[in-house]
Structures are given as C-alpha cells and as structure tokens.
Amino acid sequence: MSFTDQLLADVQRFVIESGMSESAIGQGAVGNPSVLARLRAGKTITFKTGDAIAKYMAAERARSTKSFEGDDLPVVPAGPVLSKRTFLRRLKLWRA
C-alpha cells in the first residue's frame, strides 16, 4: 500500500468517525479544501502536505475525545425552564 493509498484510507476512516467532510479536513490542515479531491483524482502531494493532513486528523481526534470531569461542569438545579438572565445569574456569570 502506497503512502497515498494509506492516507486516503485514513482520511476515509476519519470522515466516517468524525462526520467532517474531506474539504473541511483539507481546509483545516493545509488551507486548501480541494487537496483531498485532487489526491483522489490521481494528483500528487508532497510528504509535507500529507504529514500536515495526518497531524491535523490526529489533533482533531484528540480534541474530540477529551472527556470532561464532573467537577469542571457547573451544577444547575433541575426545575422549570429559566430565562437566560436567571440561568447566568445562578451560574454567577451575569454582571448586573
């Protein structure tokens, strides 16, 4: 399996896992939304570009799998639907 085939397989797997489009990956990784479509069409890319795409996908996976600790989340008592101002006041975020 060539570098291109392996990269395209990784991209396809990432698209399925994350729901992100190929153009969004290309835009986020190298600023070119059509880079993966061109690669699929048989064009070539440099190893630097391929490495940037792989690093971007790894960073996105790490960012999306971060778990939140229960202590980090504010606790708001259950009850009736609150207005935005009341909700923020209870969280101590509202500046009166």
Backbone torsions as a table, in degrees:
resi	resn	phi	psi	omega
1	MET	NA	128.9	-178.4
2	SER	-79.2	168.4	178.1
3	PHE	-58.6	-42.2	-179.3
4	THR	-63.6	-46.4	179.9
5	ASP	-62.7	-40.8	179.6
6	GLN	-66.1	-42.0	179.2
7	LEU	-64.1	-44.0	179.7
8	LEU	-65.0	-36.2	176.6
9	ALA	-66.1	-41.7	177.5
10	ASP	-64.0	-40.7	178.9
11	VAL	-64.1	-44.0	179.8
12	GLN	-61.2	-43.1	178.3
13	ARG	-62.9	-42.1	179.8
14	PHE	-65.7	-39.5	178.7
15	VAL	-61.4	-42.3	179.5
16	ILE	-67.3	-43.2	-178.2
17	GLU	-67.0	-44.9	-170.5
18	SER	-96.2	-24.3	-175.1
19	GLY	80.7	5.4	179.7
20	MET	-82.1	145.2	-179.9
21	SER	-81.0	160.7	177.7
22	GLU	-63.0	-36.9	-179.9
23	SER	-67.8	-34.8	177.0
24	ALA	-67.2	-36.6	177.4
25	ILE	-65.3	-47.0	178.9
26	GLY	-61.8	-41.0	179.2
27	GLN	-66.3	-43.4	-179.0
28	GLY	-70.7	-35.5	-175.3
29	ALA	-80.4	-48.6	-173.3
30	VAL	-130.3	3.1	179.2
31	GLY	77.9	17.1	-179.2
32	ASN	-131.5	102.9	-176.5
33	PRO	-67.2	-16.9	-177.0
34	SER	-100.5	5.6	-175.2
35	VAL	-63.1	-39.4	-178.8
36	LEU	-75.5	-34.2	175.7
37	ALA	-64.9	-40.1	178.0
38	ARG	-66.4	-38.8	178.4
39	LEU	-64.6	-41.0	177.5
40	ARG	-65.4	-29.2	-179.8
41	ALA	-80.7	-0.2	176.2
42	GLY	106.6	-3.1	177.1
43	LYS	-72.4	167.4	179.7
44	THR	-109.5	158.6	174.1
45	ILE	-132.1	162.9	178.3
46	THR	-79.6	161.7	176.6
47	PHE	-63.9	-31.8	178.9
48	LYS	-62.4	-43.4	178.2
49	THR	-66.7	-44.1	178.1
50	GLY	-61.5	-40.3	178.6
51	ASP	-66.5	-38.4	178.3
52	ALA	-64.0	-39.1	178.4
53	ILE	-66.2	-43.9	179.3
54	ALA	-63.7	-42.2	178.9
55	LYS	-65.9	-38.5	178.8
56	TYR	-62.8	-44.2	179.8
57	MET	-65.3	-38.7	178.2
58	ALA	-64.2	-40.9	179.2
59	ALA	-66.7	-39.6	178.2
60	GLU	-66.7	-38.6	176.2
61	ARG	-62.4	-44.3	-179.4
62	ALA	-65.3	-38.7	-179.2
63	ARG	-68.5	-38.5	-176.3
64	SER	-80.1	-17.9	-178.9
65	THR	-98.8	2.9	176.1
66	LYS	-63.4	131.6	179.0
67	SER	-97.9	149.1	178.9
68	PHE	-95.4	133.8	175.3
69	GLU	-78.8	147.0	-179.4
70	GLY	-62.0	-29.5	-178.6
71	ASP	-73.4	-20.8	-177.8
72	ASP	-80.8	-19.7	-175.2
73	LEU	-92.3	137.2	178.2
74	PRO	-70.5	144.8	178.9
75	VAL	-101.5	122.4	177.8
76	VAL	-118.6	127.6	-178.3
77	PRO	-63.6	143.1	178.8
78	ALA	-71.9	148.8	-179.9
79	GLY	170.0	-154.6	-179.1
80	PRO	-67.6	161.0	178.1
81	VAL	-64.6	130.2	-175.9
82	LEU	-102.6	154.7	172.6
83	SER	-71.4	163.2	-179.5
84	LYS	-60.3	-41.5	-178.4
85	ARG	-64.7	-44.1	179.3
86	THR	-65.5	-41.8	179.1
87	PHE	-60.3	-47.9	-179.6
88	LEU	-68.0	-33.7	178.1
89	ARG	-64.7	-40.0	178.3
90	ARG	-67.8	-29.3	176.5
91	LEU	-83.8	-2.8	-179.0
92	LYS	65.6	32.9	178.7
93	LEU	-107.2	-11.5	-176.3
94	TRP	-84.9	131.9	176.3
95	ARG	-103.6	112.7	-177.4
96	ALA	-83.9	NA	NA
